[in-house]
């Protein structure tokens, strides 16, 4: 089975309505190109700045999730809404990805599990935990019989998450992420290709385009990687759409020829997952 995936590498600014308008245009363009699945970048509707997150946070059923549902239904695509800053009923806020099917129904919700708290002296310091709470679940959902898992940015640095997803049926891992100008050149491609090879999955890595006026500079370079670790589609730091055909037969072929998942030594090591209630 083949599906055509489109990553919308869009510019993100400080005005939410402008961001949603930009997203609408690029989603429409991707749909016109025949995309079956459309993926937006991390925090696509607001600036990626921890001090601003509370002001932009909104609950499920708010402006952005209604917009995503409408776009999915109108264009008959599986729409992975990158991520937004979500406010729950207890006023906690999360970095959350919502996924809607071609009928506009919510089919998956992932809250970023690993918060991006780093300090590289002289380069960058960023502390998501200043305002965000962490999610507690790893999800795999089925769409037209295809196993899909969503992770958000920093989650991709933790191979355990991707392995658990693969063991639970994921054939595609989608990673909306906003790597910066320090970590992007060093690790963006390396991590995405590694997770694809480790778990013999397609990885769809969706970044925002670079915005010179933003306080946080994104690396861009959205890409689609196949289970061999080959980049089948990629762009640079500018706005645009990255499209690639995902052939699920490749997943099956690679897993038969190099059966690493079935050859794991569970007598020596294993990955345990005890999900907590997330919402």
C-alpha positions as CSV (number, residue, x, y, z in Angstrom):
1,X,0.0,0.0,0.0
2,X,1.3,3.5,-0.9
3,X,0.3,6.8,0.5
4,X,1.5,10.3,-0.6
5,X,2.7,12.3,2.4
6,X,3.1,16.1,2.4
7,X,5.0,18.1,4.9
8,X,4.0,21.8,5.1
9,X,7.2,23.7,6.1
10,X,5.5,27.0,6.9
11,X,6.6,30.3,8.3
12,X,5.4,30.9,11.9
13,X,5.0,34.4,13.3
14,X,3.5,36.1,16.3
15,X,-0.1,36.5,15.1
16,X,-2.2,33.3,15.5
17,X,-4.8,34.2,12.8
18,X,-2.0,34.9,10.3
19,X,-0.4,31.5,11.2
20,X,-3.7,29.7,10.7
21,X,-4.3,31.5,7.4
22,X,-0.8,30.5,6.2
23,X,-1.5,26.9,7.3
24,X,-4.8,26.9,5.4
25,X,-3.1,28.0,2.2
26,X,-0.3,25.4,2.4
27,X,-2.7,22.6,3.4
28,X,-4.8,23.5,0.3
29,X,-1.8,23.4,-1.9
30,X,-0.7,20.0,-0.5
31,X,-4.2,18.6,-1.1
32,X,-4.2,19.9,-4.7
33,X,-1.0,18.0,-5.2
34,X,-2.7,14.8,-4.3
35,X,-1.5,14.3,-0.7
36,X,-3.2,11.6,1.4
37,X,-1.5,12.7,4.6
38,X,-0.6,16.3,5.4
39,X,1.8,17.2,8.3
40,X,2.3,20.6,9.9
41,X,5.3,21.6,12.0
42,X,5.8,21.8,15.8
43,X,3.9,24.8,17.4
44,X,2.7,25.9,14.0
45,X,0.2,28.5,15.3
46,X,2.4,30.6,17.7
47,X,6.0,31.6,18.5
48,X,8.2,28.9,19.9
49,X,9.0,30.8,23.1
50,X,8.3,29.4,26.6
51,X,7.4,32.8,28.1
52,X,4.7,33.2,25.4
53,X,3.2,29.8,25.6
54,X,0.6,30.6,28.3
55,X,-0.8,33.5,26.3
56,X,-1.2,31.3,23.2
57,X,-2.5,28.1,24.9
58,X,-6.0,26.9,24.1
59,X,-8.1,23.9,24.9
60,X,-9.2,21.1,22.6
61,X,-12.3,22.5,20.8
62,X,-10.7,25.9,20.6
63,X,-9.9,27.9,17.5
64,X,-7.0,25.8,16.2
65,X,-8.4,22.3,16.7
66,X,-11.7,23.4,15.1
67,X,-9.6,24.7,12.2
68,X,-7.7,21.4,11.9
69,X,-10.8,19.3,11.9
70,X,-12.4,21.5,9.2
71,X,-9.3,21.4,7.0
72,X,-9.0,17.6,7.3
73,X,-12.7,17.2,6.4
74,X,-12.7,19.8,3.6
75,X,-9.6,18.3,1.9
76,X,-10.2,14.7,2.7
77,X,-6.8,14.1,4.1
78,X,-5.3,12.7,7.3
79,X,-4.1,15.9,8.9
80,X,-1.3,15.7,11.5
81,X,-1.6,19.2,13.2
82,X,2.0,19.5,14.0
83,X,1.6,20.7,17.6
84,X,0.0,23.5,19.5
85,X,0.2,24.7,23.1
86,X,-2.7,23.0,24.8
87,X,-4.4,24.1,28.0
88,X,-6.2,21.4,29.9
89,X,-9.1,21.6,32.4
90,X,-6.6,22.0,35.3
91,X,-4.9,25.0,33.5
92,X,-1.8,22.9,32.9
93,X,-0.3,23.4,29.4
94,X,1.2,20.9,27.1
95,X,3.0,20.7,23.7
96,X,0.3,18.6,22.0
97,X,-0.2,17.1,18.5
98,X,-3.8,16.4,17.3
99,X,-4.5,14.2,14.3
100,X,-7.7,14.3,12.4
101,X,-9.0,11.8,9.8
102,X,-10.5,12.7,6.4
103,X,-13.9,13.0,8.0
104,X,-12.6,15.6,10.5
105,X,-12.7,13.2,13.4
106,X,-9.9,13.2,16.1
107,X,-8.0,10.0,15.8
108,X,-4.9,10.7,17.9
109,X,-3.6,13.0,20.6
110,X,0.1,13.1,21.7
111,X,1.5,15.3,24.4
112,X,5.2,15.8,24.2
113,X,6.8,13.3,26.6
114,X,10.3,14.8,27.0
115,X,10.5,18.5,27.6
116,X,13.2,20.4,25.8
117,X,15.4,21.5,28.8
118,X,18.9,22.1,27.5
119,X,21.8,24.4,28.2
120,X,24.7,24.7,25.7
121,X,26.9,27.5,27.0
122,X,27.5,30.2,24.5
123,X,24.9,28.7,22.1
124,X,21.5,28.1,23.5
125,X,19.5,27.7,26.7
126,X,15.9,26.6,26.5
127,X,13.6,25.3,29.3
128,X,10.2,24.1,28.2
129,X,9.5,22.9,31.8
130,X,9.3,26.6,32.8
131,X,5.7,26.6,31.5
132,X,4.9,23.2,30.0
133,X,3.9,19.9,31.6
134,X,5.0,16.5,30.1
135,X,2.8,13.9,28.6
136,X,2.8,10.3,29.8
137,X,1.7,8.1,26.9
138,X,3.1,6.6,23.7
139,X,0.4,6.1,21.1
140,X,0.1,4.0,18.0
141,X,-3.1,4.5,15.9
142,X,-4.4,2.8,12.8
143,X,-5.3,4.7,9.7
144,X,-6.5,2.6,6.7
145,X,-4.7,-0.3,8.3
146,X,-1.4,1.6,8.7
147,X,0.2,1.8,12.1
148,X,1.2,5.4,12.8
149,X,2.9,7.0,15.9
150,X,3.5,10.7,16.6
151,X,6.4,12.1,18.6
152,X,7.3,15.7,19.1
153,X,10.8,17.1,18.5
154,X,12.9,16.3,21.6
155,X,11.0,13.0,21.9
156,X,12.9,11.8,18.9
157,X,16.2,11.8,20.8
158,X,14.9,9.0,23.0
159,X,15.2,5.7,21.0
160,X,13.0,3.9,23.6
161,X,9.9,5.8,22.4
162,X,10.4,4.9,18.8
163,X,11.2,1.2,19.6
164,X,8.0,0.9,21.8
165,X,6.0,2.4,18.9
166,X,7.5,0.0,16.4
167,X,6.9,-3.0,18.7
168,X,3.3,-1.9,19.0
169,X,2.7,-1.8,15.3
170,X,4.0,1.6,14.0
171,X,5.1,1.6,10.4
172,X,5.3,5.4,10.2
173,X,6.7,7.7,12.9
174,X,5.8,11.3,12.5
175,X,8.0,13.9,14.2
176,X,7.0,17.5,14.1
177,X,10.1,19.3,15.4
178,X,11.7,22.7,15.6
179,X,15.4,22.1,15.9
180,X,17.5,25.2,16.2
181,X,20.6,26.5,14.4
182,X,22.9,24.8,17.0
183,X,21.2,21.3,17.2
184,X,19.8,21.3,13.7
185,X,23.0,21.1,11.7
186,X,24.5,18.6,14.1
187,X,21.7,16.2,14.8
188,X,18.4,16.7,12.8
189,X,19.2,14.5,9.9
190,X,21.2,12.0,12.0
191,X,18.4,11.5,14.5
192,X,15.7,11.1,11.9
193,X,17.7,8.6,9.8
194,X,18.7,6.7,13.0
195,X,15.1,6.3,14.2
196,X,14.1,5.0,10.7
197,X,16.9,2.5,10.6
198,X,16.6,1.4,14.3
199,X,13.0,0.5,13.9
200,X,12.6,-0.1,10.2
201,X,9.9,2.6,9.7
202,X,9.3,5.6,7.6
203,X,10.0,8.8,9.5
204,X,8.2,12.0,8.5
205,X,10.0,14.9,10.1
206,X,8.2,18.3,9.9
207,X,9.9,21.5,10.7
208,X,8.8,25.2,10.5
209,X,10.6,27.3,8.0
210,X,13.1,29.9,9.2
211,X,11.8,33.2,10.3
212,X,14.5,35.9,10.6
213,X,12.2,38.0,12.8
214,X,11.5,35.3,15.3
215,X,13.1,35.0,18.7
216,X,13.8,31.3,18.1
217,X,15.5,30.4,14.8
218,X,14.3,27.1,13.4
219,X,16.6,24.9,11.3
220,X,14.0,23.8,8.8
221,X,15.1,20.9,6.5
222,X,11.9,18.9,6.7
223,X,12.4,15.4,5.4
224,X,10.9,11.9,4.8
225,X,13.2,9.0,5.5
226,X,12.6,5.4,4.4
227,X,13.3,2.2,6.5
228,X,16.7,1.9,4.9
229,X,17.7,5.3,6.3
230,X,17.5,6.9,2.8
231,X,16.2,10.4,2.6
232,X,13.5,10.3,-0.1
233,X,12.4,13.9,0.1
234,X,13.9,17.0,1.8
235,X,14.0,20.8,1.6
236,X,16.1,23.6,2.9
237,X,15.2,26.3,5.5
238,X,12.6,28.1,3.3
239,X,8.9,27.8,3.1
240,X,7.6,25.0,0.9
241,X,6.0,21.5,0.7
242,X,8.0,18.3,0.9
243,X,6.2,15.4,-0.7
244,X,7.2,11.7,-0.8
245,X,5.5,8.4,-1.5
246,X,5.4,6.0,1.5
247,X,5.4,2.5,0.3
248,X,4.5,0.1,3.1
249,X,5.8,-2.8,1.2
250,X,9.3,-1.4,1.8
251,X,8.7,-1.7,5.6
252,X,7.7,-5.4,5.2
253,X,10.6,-6.1,2.9
254,X,13.3,-4.5,5.2
255,X,11.9,-6.3,8.2
256,X,12.1,-9.6,6.4
257,X,15.6,-9.2,5.1
258,X,17.1,-7.7,8.3
259,X,14.8,-9.0,11.0
260,X,16.2,-6.9,13.9
261,X,12.8,-6.6,15.7
262,X,12.3,-10.3,16.0
263,X,16.0,-11.0,16.7
264,X,16.1,-8.9,19.9
265,X,17.5,-10.7,22.9
266,X,14.7,-10.4,25.4
267,X,16.5,-12.8,27.6
268,X,19.2,-10.1,28.0
269,X,17.3,-6.8,27.7
270,X,13.8,-5.5,27.1
271,X,11.9,-2.3,26.9
272,X,9.1,-2.0,29.5
273,X,6.3,0.5,29.1
274,X,3.8,1.3,31.8
275,X,1.5,4.0,30.4
276,X,0.1,6.6,32.8
277,X,-3.3,8.2,32.3
278,X,-2.6,11.3,30.2
279,X,-6.1,12.9,29.7
